[in-house]
Amino acid sequence: MELFEISVSYKNENHHFEVRDYMHHEGEQCKFEIYKQGTFIASFEPGPHKHLQICKNPGIEKEKLLNLIADQIETYNI
């Protein structure tokens, strides 16, 4: 597992997240887990055409913000 941090601007606010990258994910586990101040926000898995799609969403953050997080992670070419 690799850890890194990202920031996303949404509604004129900067949001900071910790990303846990499970490089060798399989089966039930999603590839990326996202945390904000230690709270699980969502997870993502690779979808068609190398775009990330939401794997688990407990509904804590708006889906638009989650899409911005996915876009930011995709810029790392992981």
N, CA, C and O atoms as a CHARMM CRD file, in Angstrom:
* protein
*
  312
    1    1 MET  N      0.85400  -1.17700   0.00000 PROA 1      0.00000
    2    1 MET  CA     0.00000   0.00000   0.00000 PROA 1      0.00000
    3    1 MET  C      0.89700   1.23700   0.00000 PROA 1      0.00000
    4    1 MET  O      1.88400   1.31400   0.73200 PROA 1      0.00000
    5    2 GLU  N      0.53300   2.17800  -0.82400 PROA 2      0.00000
    6    2 GLU  CA     1.24000   3.44800  -0.90700 PROA 2      0.00000
    7    2 GLU  C      0.29400   4.55400  -0.45800 PROA 2      0.00000
    8    2 GLU  O     -0.89500   4.51700  -0.77200 PROA 2      0.00000
    9    3 LEU  N      0.81000   5.53100   0.27200 PROA 3      0.00000
   10    3 LEU  CA     0.01200   6.66300   0.73600 PROA 3      0.00000
   11    3 LEU  C      0.48800   7.94800   0.05700 PROA 3      0.00000
   12    3 LEU  O      1.68800   8.16000  -0.11800 PROA 3      0.00000
   13    4 PHE  N     -0.46200   8.80000  -0.32300 PROA 4      0.00000
   14    4 PHE  CA    -0.11800  10.13900  -0.78300 PROA 4      0.00000
   15    4 PHE  C     -1.29600  11.05400  -0.51500 PROA 4      0.00000
   16    4 PHE  O     -2.40800  10.59000  -0.26300 PROA 4      0.00000
   17    5 GLU  N     -1.05200  12.34700  -0.57000 PROA 5      0.00000
   18    5 GLU  CA    -2.08600  13.33200  -0.29000 PROA 5      0.00000
   19    5 GLU  C     -2.39900  14.12600  -1.54200 PROA 5      0.00000
   20    5 GLU  O     -1.53500  14.36500  -2.38600 PROA 5      0.00000
   21    6 ILE  N     -3.66100  14.53000  -1.64200 PROA 6      0.00000
   22    6 ILE  CA    -4.08700  15.38400  -2.74800 PROA 6      0.00000
   23    6 ILE  C     -4.96500  16.49600  -2.18200 PROA 6      0.00000
   24    6 ILE  O     -5.51000  16.38600  -1.08400 PROA 6      0.00000
   25    7 SER  N     -5.08700  17.56200  -2.95700 PROA 7      0.00000
   26    7 SER  CA    -5.99100  18.66500  -2.62300 PROA 7      0.00000
   27    7 SER  C     -6.87400  18.92600  -3.83100 PROA 7      0.00000
   28    7 SER  O     -6.42400  18.85000  -4.97500 PROA 7      0.00000
   29    8 VAL  N     -8.13200  19.23200  -3.56300 PROA 8      0.00000
   30    8 VAL  CA    -9.09900  19.49500  -4.61800 PROA 8      0.00000
   31    8 VAL  C     -9.86400  20.75800  -4.24200 PROA 8      0.00000
   32    8 VAL  O    -10.27800  20.91800  -3.09400 PROA 8      0.00000
   33    9 SER  N    -10.04800  21.64300  -5.19500 PROA 9      0.00000
   34    9 SER  CA   -10.83100  22.85200  -4.97400 PROA 9      0.00000
   35    9 SER  C    -12.27900  22.58400  -5.39800 PROA 9      0.00000
   36    9 SER  O    -12.54700  22.14800  -6.51700 PROA 9      0.00000
   37   10 TYR  N    -13.20200  22.85800  -4.47100 PROA 10     0.00000
   38   10 TYR  CA   -14.62700  22.62500  -4.73600 PROA 10     0.00000
   39   10 TYR  C    -15.43300  23.68200  -3.99400 PROA 10     0.00000
   40   10 TYR  O    -15.29100  23.84000  -2.78200 PROA 10     0.00000
   41   11 LYS  N    -16.27400  24.40000  -4.71800 PROA 11     0.00000
   42   11 LYS  CA   -17.09500  25.47700  -4.16000 PROA 11     0.00000
   43   11 LYS  C    -16.24200  26.48700  -3.38400 PROA 11     0.00000
   44   11 LYS  O    -16.55600  26.86000  -2.25400 PROA 11     0.00000
   45   12 ASN  N    -15.16000  26.91000  -4.03000 PROA 12     0.00000
   46   12 ASN  CA   -14.24400  27.92000  -3.48800 PROA 12     0.00000
   47   12 ASN  C    -13.57900  27.51500  -2.18200 PROA 12     0.00000
   48   12 ASN  O    -13.16800  28.37700  -1.40600 PROA 12     0.00000
   49   13 GLU  N    -13.46900  26.23100  -1.93000 PROA 13     0.00000
   50   13 GLU  CA   -12.77600  25.71900  -0.74800 PROA 13     0.00000
   51   13 GLU  C    -11.77800  24.65500  -1.18600 PROA 13     0.00000
   52   13 GLU  O    -12.03000  23.89200  -2.11900 PROA 13     0.00000
   53   14 ASN  N    -10.64200  24.61800  -0.49700 PROA 14     0.00000
   54   14 ASN  CA    -9.67500  23.55400  -0.74500 PROA 14     0.00000
   55   14 ASN  C     -9.96500  22.40500   0.20900 PROA 14     0.00000
   56   14 ASN  O    -10.11100  22.60700   1.41500 PROA 14     0.00000
   57   15 HSD  N    -10.04500  21.20900  -0.33500 PROA 15     0.00000
   58   15 HSD  CA   -10.29100  20.00000   0.44800 PROA 15     0.00000
   59   15 HSD  C     -9.05400  19.11800   0.33100 PROA 15     0.00000
   60   15 HSD  O     -8.54200  18.89500  -0.76600 PROA 15     0.00000
   61   16 HSD  N     -8.57900  18.61800   1.47200 PROA 16     0.00000
   62   16 HSD  CA    -7.37000  17.81100   1.50700 PROA 16     0.00000
   63   16 HSD  C     -7.73300  16.37000   1.86500 PROA 16     0.00000
   64   16 HSD  O     -8.53200  16.11500   2.76700 PROA 16     0.00000
   65   17 PHE  N     -7.12800  15.44400   1.13700 PROA 17     0.00000
   66   17 PHE  CA    -7.44700  14.02800   1.30900 PROA 17     0.00000
   67   17 PHE  C     -6.18600  13.18500   1.36300 PROA 17     0.00000
   68   17 PHE  O     -5.15700  13.53900   0.78800 PROA 17     0.00000
   69   18 GLU  N     -6.28400  12.07000   2.06100 PROA 18     0.00000
   70   18 GLU  CA    -5.24100  11.05300   2.04300 PROA 18     0.00000
   71   18 GLU  C     -5.72100   9.93800   1.12500 PROA 18     0.00000
   72   18 GLU  O     -6.85500   9.47100   1.23600 PROA 18     0.00000
   73   19 VAL  N     -4.85700   9.52200   0.22700 PROA 19     0.00000
   74   19 VAL  CA    -5.18800   8.46400  -0.71600 PROA 19     0.00000
   75   19 VAL  C     -4.34600   7.23900  -0.38100 PROA 19     0.00000
   76   19 VAL  O     -3.12400   7.32900  -0.26100 PROA 19     0.00000
   77   20 ARG  N     -4.99500   6.11800  -0.23300 PROA 20     0.00000
   78   20 ARG  CA    -4.30900   4.84500  -0.02700 PROA 20     0.00000
   79   20 ARG  C     -4.42800   4.04900  -1.31500 PROA 20     0.00000
   80   20 ARG  O     -5.52200   3.68200  -1.74400 PROA 20     0.00000
   81   21 ASP  N     -3.28600   3.79500  -1.91500 PROA 21     0.00000
   82   21 ASP  CA    -3.22900   3.08400  -3.19500 PROA 21     0.00000
   83   21 ASP  C     -2.85100   1.63500  -2.92900 PROA 21     0.00000
   84   21 ASP  O     -1.74000   1.34400  -2.48700 PROA 21     0.00000
   85   22 TYR  N     -3.78100   0.73300  -3.20000 PROA 22     0.00000
   86   22 TYR  CA    -3.52800  -0.70100  -3.08000 PROA 22     0.00000
   87   22 TYR  C     -3.11900  -1.19400  -4.45900 PROA 22     0.00000
   88   22 TYR  O     -3.95600  -1.62400  -5.25300 PROA 22     0.00000
   89   23 MET  N     -1.83300  -1.12800  -4.73000 PROA 23     0.00000
   90   23 MET  CA    -1.29800  -1.41100  -6.06600 PROA 23     0.00000
   91   23 MET  C     -1.64400  -2.80000  -6.57100 PROA 23     0.00000
   92   23 MET  O     -1.77900  -3.00600  -7.77700 PROA 23     0.00000
   93   24 HSD  N     -1.78900  -3.74800  -5.66700 PROA 24     0.00000
   94   24 HSD  CA    -2.06000  -5.13700  -6.06500 PROA 24     0.00000
   95   24 HSD  C     -3.45600  -5.55600  -5.61800 PROA 24     0.00000
   96   24 HSD  O     -3.64800  -6.65400  -5.09500 PROA 24     0.00000
   97   25 HSD  N     -4.43100  -4.66700  -5.83100 PROA 25     0.00000
   98   25 HSD  CA    -5.79600  -4.95500  -5.38000 PROA 25     0.00000
   99   25 HSD  C     -6.38500  -6.12700  -6.15700 PROA 25     0.00000
  100   25 HSD  O     -6.07100  -6.35200  -7.32600 PROA 25     0.00000
  101   26 GLU  N     -7.24400  -6.86100  -5.46800 PROA 26     0.00000
  102   26 GLU  CA    -7.93900  -7.98300  -6.09900 PROA 26     0.00000
  103   26 GLU  C     -9.30500  -8.14500  -5.45300 PROA 26     0.00000
  104   26 GLU  O     -9.48600  -7.83700  -4.27400 PROA 26     0.00000
  105   27 GLY  N    -10.24800  -8.62200  -6.21900 PROA 27     0.00000
  106   27 GLY  CA   -11.54500  -9.02600  -5.68500 PROA 27     0.00000
  107   27 GLY  C    -12.31500  -7.93600  -4.98900 PROA 27     0.00000
  108   27 GLY  O    -12.66600  -6.92800  -5.60400 PROA 27     0.00000
  109   28 GLU  N    -12.58500  -8.12500  -3.70400 PROA 28     0.00000
  110   28 GLU  CA   -13.46500  -7.25200  -2.93300 PROA 28     0.00000
  111   28 GLU  C    -12.86100  -5.88500  -2.62200 PROA 28     0.00000
  112   28 GLU  O    -13.59400  -4.92800  -2.37600 PROA 28     0.00000
  113   29 GLN  N    -11.54400  -5.78700  -2.63100 PROA 29     0.00000
  114   29 GLN  CA   -10.89200  -4.53900  -2.24600 PROA 29     0.00000
  115   29 GLN  C    -10.76600  -3.60600  -3.44500 PROA 29     0.00000
  116   29 GLN  O    -10.38100  -4.03400  -4.53300 PROA 29     0.00000
  117   30 CYS  N    -11.09200  -2.33000  -3.24500 PROA 30     0.00000
  118   30 CYS  CA   -10.95800  -1.32300  -4.29500 PROA 30     0.00000
  119   30 CYS  C     -9.50300  -0.86500  -4.36400 PROA 30     0.00000
  120   30 CYS  O     -8.75900  -1.01100  -3.39500 PROA 30     0.00000
  121   31 LYS  N     -9.10000  -0.31600  -5.49900 PROA 31     0.00000
  122   31 LYS  CA    -7.70800   0.08700  -5.67300 PROA 31     0.00000
  123   31 LYS  C     -7.34400   1.30000  -4.83200 PROA 31     0.00000
  124   31 LYS  O     -6.26800   1.31300  -4.23400 PROA 31     0.00000
  125   32 PHE  N     -8.19100   2.31600  -4.76100 PROA 32     0.00000
  126   32 PHE  CA    -7.89700   3.53600  -4.01100 PROA 32     0.00000
  127   32 PHE  C     -8.94400   3.75100  -2.92600 PROA 32     0.00000
  128   32 PHE  O    -10.14500   3.64800  -3.17900 PROA 32     0.00000
  129   33 GLU  N     -8.48000   4.05000  -1.72000 PROA 33     0.00000
  130   33 GLU  CA    -9.36700   4.45800  -0.63400 PROA 33     0.00000
  131   33 GLU  C     -9.03400   5.90500  -0.29600 PROA 33     0.00000
  132   33 GLU  O     -7.86500   6.28700  -0.25200 PROA 33     0.00000
  133   34 ILE  N    -10.07700   6.71300  -0.05500 PROA 34     0.00000
  134   34 ILE  CA    -9.90400   8.13200   0.19600 PROA 34     0.00000
  135   34 ILE  C    -10.37100   8.43900   1.61700 PROA 34     0.00000
  136   34 ILE  O    -11.44100   8.00400   2.04500 PROA 34     0.00000
  137   35 TYR  N     -9.53900   9.20500   2.34300 PROA 35     0.00000
  138   35 TYR  CA    -9.84300   9.59400   3.71500 PROA 35     0.00000
  139   35 TYR  C     -9.69500  11.10000   3.85700 PROA 35     0.00000
  140   35 TYR  O     -8.82600  11.71600   3.24100 PROA 35     0.00000
  141   36 LYS  N    -10.56200  11.68300   4.68200 PROA 36     0.00000
  142   36 LYS  CA   -10.47600  13.10100   5.01700 PROA 36     0.00000
  143   36 LYS  C    -10.45800  13.19200   6.52900 PROA 36     0.00000
  144   36 LYS  O    -11.43500  12.84100   7.19100 PROA 36     0.00000
  145   37 GLN  N     -9.34800  13.66500   7.07800 PROA 37     0.00000
  146   37 GLN  CA    -9.15600  13.76700   8.52400 PROA 37     0.00000
  147   37 GLN  C     -9.45100  12.43400   9.21100 PROA 37     0.00000
  148   37 GLN  O    -10.09400  12.39100  10.26000 PROA 37     0.00000
  149   38 GLY  N     -8.97400  11.36100   8.60900 PROA 38     0.00000
  150   38 GLY  CA    -9.11400  10.02800   9.18600 PROA 38     0.00000
  151   38 GLY  C    -10.43900   9.33400   8.93400 PROA 38     0.00000
  152   38 GLY  O    -10.61100   8.18000   9.32400 PROA 38     0.00000
  153   39 THR  N    -11.37700  10.01000   8.29200 PROA 39     0.00000
  154   39 THR  CA   -12.69400   9.43000   8.00700 PROA 39     0.00000
  155   39 THR  C    -12.73300   8.92100   6.56900 PROA 39     0.00000
  156   39 THR  O    -12.35200   9.62800   5.63600 PROA 39     0.00000
  157   40 PHE  N    -13.19900   7.68400   6.40500 PROA 40     0.00000
  158   40 PHE  CA   -13.33700   7.09900   5.07200 PROA 40     0.00000
  159   40 PHE  C    -14.38300   7.87700   4.28300 PROA 40     0.00000
  160   40 PHE  O    -15.51000   8.06200   4.74300 PROA 40     0.00000
  161   41 ILE  N    -13.99600   8.33500   3.07900 PROA 41     0.00000
  162   41 ILE  CA   -14.87900   9.14100   2.23100 PROA 41     0.00000
  163   41 ILE  C    -15.43200   8.32300   1.06500 PROA 41     0.00000
  164   41 ILE  O    -16.62600   8.37100   0.77200 PROA 41     0.00000
  165   42 ALA  N    -14.55400   7.57600   0.41000 PROA 42     0.00000
  166   42 ALA  CA   -14.96300   6.79400  -0.77000 PROA 42     0.00000
  167   42 ALA  C    -13.80000   5.92500  -1.21400 PROA 42     0.00000
  168   42 ALA  O    -12.68500   6.04300  -0.70500 PROA 42     0.00000
  169   43 SER  N    -14.07700   5.05800  -2.16500 PROA 43     0.00000
  170   43 SER  CA   -13.01200   4.29400  -2.80100 PROA 43     0.00000
  171   43 SER  C    -13.29100   4.23900  -4.29500 PROA 43     0.00000
  172   43 SER  O    -14.42700   4.39200  -4.74200 PROA 43     0.00000
  173   44 PHE  N    -12.22300   4.01800  -5.05400 PROA 44     0.00000
  174   44 PHE  CA   -12.30500   4.00300  -6.50600 PROA 44     0.00000
  175   44 PHE  C    -11.61400   2.76800  -7.05300 PROA 44     0.00000
  176   44 PHE  O    -10.73600   2.18300  -6.41900 PROA 44     0.00000
  177   45 GLU  N    -12.04000   2.38900  -8.25500 PROA 45     0.00000
  178   45 GLU  CA   -11.39000   1.30200  -8.97300 PROA 45     0.00000
  179   45 GLU  C    -11.29500   1.71300 -10.43800 PROA 45     0.00000
  180   45 GLU  O    -12.09300   2.52000 -10.91300 PROA 45     0.00000
  181   46 PRO  N    -10.32300   1.16000 -11.15000 PROA 46     0.00000
  182   46 PRO  CA   -10.20700   1.48700 -12.57100 PROA 46     0.00000
  183   46 PRO  C    -11.42800   1.00000 -13.34400 PROA 46     0.00000
  184   46 PRO  O    -11.89700  -0.12200 -13.15800 PROA 46     0.00000
  185   47 GLY  N    -11.92000   1.86000 -14.20100 PROA 47     0.00000
  186   47 GLY  CA   -13.05300   1.50500 -15.04500 PROA 47     0.00000
  187   47 GLY  C    -12.61000   1.47100 -16.49500 PROA 47     0.00000
  188   47 GLY  O    -11.41400   1.41400 -16.78100 PROA 47     0.00000
  189   48 PRO  N    -13.55900   1.50500 -17.40300 PROA 48     0.00000
  190   48 PRO  CA   -13.22500   1.49500 -18.82800 PROA 48     0.00000
  191   48 PRO  C    -12.35700   2.69400 -19.21400 PROA 48     0.00000
  192   48 PRO  O    -12.49600   3.78200 -18.65700 PROA 48     0.00000
  193   49 HSD  N    -11.48300   2.48100 -20.15300 PROA 49     0.00000
  194   49 HSD  CA   -10.63900   3.54400 -20.70900 PROA 49     0.00000
  195   49 HSD  C     -9.75200   4.20800 -19.66300 PROA 49     0.00000
  196   49 HSD  O     -9.42800   5.38900 -19.78700 PROA 49     0.00000
  197   50 LYS  N     -9.35700   3.46300 -18.63500 PROA 50     0.00000
  198   50 LYS  CA    -8.44300   3.92400 -17.58100 PROA 50     0.00000
  199   50 LYS  C     -8.99500   5.06200 -16.74200 PROA 50     0.00000
  200   50 LYS  O     -8.22100   5.77200 -16.10000 PROA 50     0.00000
  201   51 HSD  N    -10.30900   5.26100 -16.72600 PROA 51     0.00000
  202   51 HSD  CA   -10.91700   6.27100 -15.87100 PROA 51     0.00000
  203   51 HSD  C    -11.37500   5.60300 -14.58300 PROA 51     0.00000
  204   51 HSD  O    -11.87200   4.47600 -14.59500 PROA 51     0.00000
  205   52 LEU  N    -11.20200   6.31400 -13.47100 PROA 52     0.00000
  206   52 LEU  CA   -11.62000   5.75600 -12.19000 PROA 52     0.00000
  207   52 LEU  C    -13.12600   5.87900 -12.02800 PROA 52     0.00000
  208   52 LEU  O    -13.74000   6.84500 -12.48100 PROA 52     0.00000
  209   53 GLN  N    -13.70100   4.89200 -11.38200 PROA 53     0.00000
  210   53 GLN  CA   -15.12500   4.92700 -11.06000 PROA 53     0.00000
  211   53 GLN  C    -15.27600   4.65200  -9.57200 PROA 53     0.00000
  212   53 GLN  O    -14.43200   3.99600  -8.96000 PROA 53     0.00000
  213   54 ILE  N    -16.34600   5.15500  -9.00500 PROA 54     0.00000
  214   54 ILE  CA   -16.59600   4.97700  -7.58600 PROA 54     0.00000
  215   54 ILE  C    -16.86700   3.50600  -7.30100 PROA 54     0.00000
  216   54 ILE  O    -17.67500   2.86400  -7.97300 PROA 54     0.00000
  217   55 CYS  N    -16.18400   2.99400  -6.30500 PROA 55     0.00000
  218   55 CYS  CA   -16.32300   1.59700  -5.90600 PROA 55     0.00000
  219   55 CYS  C    -17.21900   1.50000  -4.65900 PROA 55     0.00000
  220   55 CYS  O    -18.13500   0.67900  -4.59900 PROA 55     0.00000
  221   56 LYS  N    -16.93500   2.35200  -3.67200 PROA 56     0.00000
  222   56 LYS  CA   -17.75100   2.42200  -2.45300 PROA 56     0.00000
  223   56 LYS  C    -17.96000   3.88300  -2.10100 PROA 56     0.00000
  224   56 LYS  O    -17.02000   4.67700  -2.13700 PROA 56     0.00000
  225   57 ASN  N    -19.19000   4.23600  -1.76100 PROA 57     0.00000
  226   57 ASN  CA   -19.52400   5.61500  -1.43200 PROA 57     0.00000
  227   57 ASN  C    -20.49500   5.62300  -0.25500 PROA 57     0.00000
  228   57 ASN  O    -21.67700   5.32400  -0.42600 PROA 57     0.00000
  229   58 PRO  N    -20.00300   5.96500   0.94200 PROA 58     0.00000
  230   58 PRO  CA   -20.89800   6.02200   2.09700 PROA 58     0.00000
  231   58 PRO  C    -21.77700   7.27700   2.11700 PROA 58     0.00000
  232   58 PRO  O    -22.58200   7.44100   3.03300 PROA 58     0.00000
  233   59 GLY  N    -21.63900   8.16000   1.13000 PROA 59     0.00000
  234   59 GLY  CA   -22.50000   9.33600   1.04200 PROA 59     0.00000
  235   59 GLY  C    -22.07400  10.50400   1.90100 PROA 59     0.00000
  236   59 GLY  O    -22.88600  11.38600   2.17800 PROA 59     0.00000
  237   60 ILE  N    -20.82400  10.53800   2.33200 PROA 60     0.00000
  238   60 ILE  CA   -20.34400  11.62400   3.19400 PROA 60     0.00000
  239   60 ILE  C    -20.09800  12.89800   2.39000 PROA 60     0.00000
  240   60 ILE  O    -20.37800  14.00000   2.86200 PROA 60     0.00000
  241   61 GLU  N    -19.57400  12.74300   1.17900 PROA 61     0.00000
  242   61 GLU  CA   -19.28000  13.88900   0.31700 PROA 61     0.00000
  243   61 GLU  C    -20.13400  13.82300  -0.94600 PROA 61     0.00000
  244   61 GLU  O    -20.59700  12.75400  -1.34400 PROA 61     0.00000
  245   62 LYS  N    -20.33100  14.97700  -1.56400 PROA 62     0.00000
  246   62 LYS  CA   -21.09600  15.06900  -2.81200 PROA 62     0.00000
  247   62 LYS  C    -20.38100  14.31700  -3.93200 PROA 62     0.00000
  248   62 LYS  O    -19.15100  14.26900  -3.96900 PROA 62     0.00000
  249   63 GLU  N    -21.14600  13.73700  -4.83300 PROA 63     0.00000
  250   63 GLU  CA   -20.56700  12.97400  -5.93000 PROA 63     0.00000
  251   63 GLU  C    -19.71300  13.85300  -6.84100 PROA 63     0.00000
  252   63 GLU  O    -18.72700  13.37400  -7.40100 PROA 63     0.00000
  253   64 LYS  N    -20.06800  15.11800  -6.99800 PROA 64     0.00000
  254   64 LYS  CA   -19.26100  16.04000  -7.81300 PROA 64     0.00000
  255   64 LYS  C    -17.85300  16.15700  -7.23500 PROA 64     0.00000
  256   64 LYS  O    -16.87900  16.15800  -7.98800 PROA 64     0.00000
  257   65 LEU  N    -17.73000  16.25700  -5.91300 PROA 65     0.00000
  258   65 LEU  CA   -16.42200  16.31900  -5.27600 PROA 65     0.00000
  259   65 LEU  C    -15.66700  15.01000  -5.47700 PROA 65     0.00000
  260   65 LEU  O    -14.46100  15.02200  -5.72200 PROA 65     0.00000
  261   66 LEU  N    -16.36300  13.89100  -5.37700 PROA 66     0.00000
  262   66 LEU  CA   -15.71900  12.59300  -5.60500 PROA 66     0.00000
  263   66 LEU  C    -15.18700  12.49200  -7.02800 PROA 66     0.00000
  264   66 LEU  O    -14.11100  11.93600  -7.25000 PROA 66     0.00000
  265   67 ASN  N    -15.93000  13.02200  -7.98900 PROA 67     0.00000
  266   67 ASN  CA   -15.45800  13.00500  -9.37900 PROA 67     0.00000
  267   67 ASN  C    -14.20400  13.85900  -9.55100 PROA 67     0.00000
  268   67 ASN  O    -13.31300  13.50500 -10.32300 PROA 67     0.00000
  269   68 LEU  N    -14.13100  14.98000  -8.83700 PROA 68     0.00000
  270   68 LEU  CA   -12.93600  15.82200  -8.88700 PROA 68     0.00000
  271   68 LEU  C    -11.73600  15.09700  -8.26200 PROA 68     0.00000
  272   68 LEU  O    -10.60900  15.22400  -8.73900 PROA 68     0.00000
  273   69 ILE  N    -11.98900  14.34400  -7.19900 PROA 69     0.00000
  274   69 ILE  CA   -10.92900  13.54500  -6.57800 PROA 69     0.00000
  275   69 ILE  C    -10.41200  12.50700  -7.57300 PROA 69     0.00000
  276   69 ILE  O     -9.20200  12.34000  -7.72900 PROA 69     0.00000
  277   70 ALA  N    -11.32300  11.81700  -8.23900 PROA 70     0.00000
  278   70 ALA  CA   -10.93200  10.80600  -9.23400 PROA 70     0.00000
  279   70 ALA  C    -10.11400  11.45100 -10.34600 PROA 70     0.00000
  280   70 ALA  O     -9.10100  10.89300 -10.76700 PROA 70     0.00000
  281   71 ASP  N    -10.54100  12.62300 -10.83000 PROA 71     0.00000
  282   71 ASP  CA    -9.80200  13.31600 -11.87600 PROA 71     0.00000
  283   71 ASP  C     -8.38500  13.64100 -11.40900 PROA 71     0.00000
  284   71 ASP  O     -7.42600  13.48800 -12.16400 PROA 71     0.00000
  285   72 GLN  N     -8.26100  14.09200 -10.16200 PROA 72     0.00000
  286   72 GLN  CA    -6.93700  14.43500  -9.61000 PROA 72     0.00000
  287   72 GLN  C     -6.05000  13.19900  -9.52800 PROA 72     0.00000
  288   72 GLN  O     -4.87600  13.26200  -9.89300 PROA 72     0.00000
  289   73 ILE  N     -6.58000  12.09000  -9.06300 PROA 73     0.00000
  290   73 ILE  CA    -5.80300  10.85500  -8.96200 PROA 73     0.00000
  291   73 ILE  C     -5.36500  10.39700 -10.35800 PROA 73     0.00000
  292   73 ILE  O     -4.23800   9.93500 -10.53400 PROA 73     0.00000
  293   74 GLU  N     -6.24400  10.52300 -11.33600 PROA 74     0.00000
  294   74 GLU  CA    -5.92300  10.10900 -12.70600 PROA 74     0.00000
  295   74 GLU  C     -4.74000  10.88300 -13.27300 PROA 74     0.00000
  296   74 GLU  O     -4.01700  10.36000 -14.12000 PROA 74     0.00000
  297   75 THR  N     -4.52700  12.11600 -12.82600 PROA 75     0.00000
  298   75 THR  CA    -3.39200  12.89900 -13.33800 PROA 75     0.00000
  299   75 THR  C     -2.05200  12.29800 -12.92600 PROA 75     0.00000
  300   75 THR  O     -1.02700  12.62100 -13.52600 PROA 75     0.00000
  301   76 TYR  N     -2.04100  11.43700 -11.92300 PROA 76     0.00000
  302   76 TYR  CA    -0.81000  10.77800 -11.48900 PROA 76     0.00000
  303   76 TYR  C     -0.45700   9.59100 -12.38900 PROA 76     0.00000
  304   76 TYR  O      0.59800   8.98000 -12.21500 PROA 76     0.00000
  305   77 ASN  N     -1.32300   9.25800 -13.34500 PROA 77     0.00000
  306   77 ASN  CA    -1.10200   8.13200 -14.26400 PROA 77     0.00000
  307   77 ASN  C     -0.83500   6.82800 -13.53300 PROA 77     0.00000
  308   77 ASN  O      0.05700   6.06600 -13.90600 PROA 77     0.00000
  309   78 ILE  N     -1.60400   6.58000 -12.50500 PROA 78     0.00000
  310   78 ILE  CA    -1.42900   5.35700 -11.70800 PROA 78     0.00000
  311   78 ILE  C     -2.25500   4.23900 -12.30300 PROA 78     0.00000
  312   78 ILE  O     -2.24900   3.12300 -11.78300 PROA 78     0.00000
